[in-house]
Amino acid sequence: MRVGIIGVGNIGSIIADLLLKNGHELYLSNRHVEKLRKYEGLAETYLDVEKIPNVDVLFLCVKPQDAHSVLKRISPSNPKMLFISTVTGLTIDEISSYVECDIVRIMPNIPISIGKGVIGISCAKNCSERKDEVKELLSPFGKLVEVDESLFPAVTSLSGSGPAFVFVIIEALVDAGMKLGLSYETAMKLILETIKGSVELLEAETKHPGELRHIVTSPAGTTIEGIYSLEQQGLRGILMKTIFDTYKRAVELQEN
Ligand SMILES: NC(=O)c1ccc[n+]([C@@H]2O[C@H](COP(=O)([O-])OP(=O)(O)OC[C@H]3O[C@@H](n4cnc5c(N)ncnc54)[C@H](OP(=O)(O)O)[C@@H]3O)[C@@H](O)[C@H]2O)c1
């Protein structure tokens, strides 16, 4: 497939790298030349978005504040082109006021770089019959979760920004292990395997997390002491507020 990507920053370059591995023909545009250099000989590269030729799929991967100026400058001449936007807060309606083609909005997260991401996806009403095509193109990136476009700010806060929160939590747990005398390597291994194992158990058992938590908690034991401390410090409230504050920012971005 001939695929164009506008903006090869964090997300655009991850998408470009995986699509190249999957044998697609790439046409990449970026504002400054530095980020295009690594694609010399692998893809066609352009400083000017207007130079991107006719493609089957065009990804828009620029920051929200740059999106409108880019959209003003592209005029796809292929009516069958699929336009896929990763831009936080940019709605399908806004995009359709600039381009006449099938539009899909996605919210990926950073683990797409190893094919383990989760991508929130919403197709414009008139292109629902192209869902399978979109799913086939994006499946090497991870799991796809279709949501109503009105829920995109929620997806942004939970899974789009989510990896950053998970990394902060892991860092704190590793520090706690180090405070108790474990080496960084040992603490990291213990934490990562604990998280991976817990996730896999939860998936395998398909139980509510509270049920599994209960199994680990014995009367007057160590775990209930830790749970009591977590509840006293309001961990649940902290996490819920974190997601809600992130959600509010995603809504704000959409409204501006
Ligand atoms: N990072 C994430 O985890 C994540 C997750 C989900 C969604 N998103 C969304 O995806 C979008 C991209 O995020 P990002 O983290 O990849 O941002 P980024 O690293 O800043 O990448 C944006 C790229 O767009 C380029 N650009 C800006 N204006 C351009 C123009 N007129 N023509 C061509 N290229 C242009 C920038 O080039 P220069 O740097 O050379 O100026 C930059 O390389 C954002 O809207 C973000 O909200 C990000």
The ligand as an ORCA input file, in Angstrom:
! r2SCAN-3c Opt
* xyz 0 1
  N       3.063     10.566     22.016
  C       2.033      9.810     22.334
  O       2.112      8.887     23.167
  C       0.692     10.010     21.646
  C      -0.302      9.071     21.844
  C      -1.502      9.240     21.165
  C      -1.715     10.330     20.332
  N      -0.730     11.262     20.214
  C      -1.015     12.420     19.336
  O      -0.283     12.229     18.133
  C       0.144     13.499     17.636
  C       1.658     13.457     17.471
  O       2.256     13.306     18.768
  P       3.822     13.102     18.936
  O       4.068     12.787     20.352
  O       4.312     12.184     17.856
  O       4.315     14.613     18.608
  P       5.767     15.062     18.089
  O       6.797     14.107     18.568
  O       5.906     16.502     18.421
  O       5.647     14.897     16.509
  C       4.963     15.798     15.695
  C       5.752     15.933     14.424
  O       4.992     16.735     13.516
  C       5.941     17.512     12.785
  N       5.260     18.653     12.169
  C       4.713     19.729     12.755
  N       4.198     20.557     11.819
  C       4.429     19.995     10.620
  C       4.161     20.361      9.284
  N       3.558     21.514      8.976
  N       4.546     19.535      8.285
  C       5.179     18.376      8.570
  N       5.483     17.974      9.821
  C       5.105     18.767     10.829
  C       6.962     17.915     13.818
  O       8.153     18.296     13.184
  P       9.342     19.110     13.917
  O       9.624     18.437     15.219
  O      10.474     19.008     12.941
  O       8.838     20.501     14.123
  C       7.097     16.609     14.615
  O       8.119     15.774     14.085
  C      -0.291     14.553     18.646
  O      -1.455     15.189     18.199
  C      -0.544     13.757     19.915
  O      -1.550     14.353     20.674
  C       0.470     11.115     20.829
*
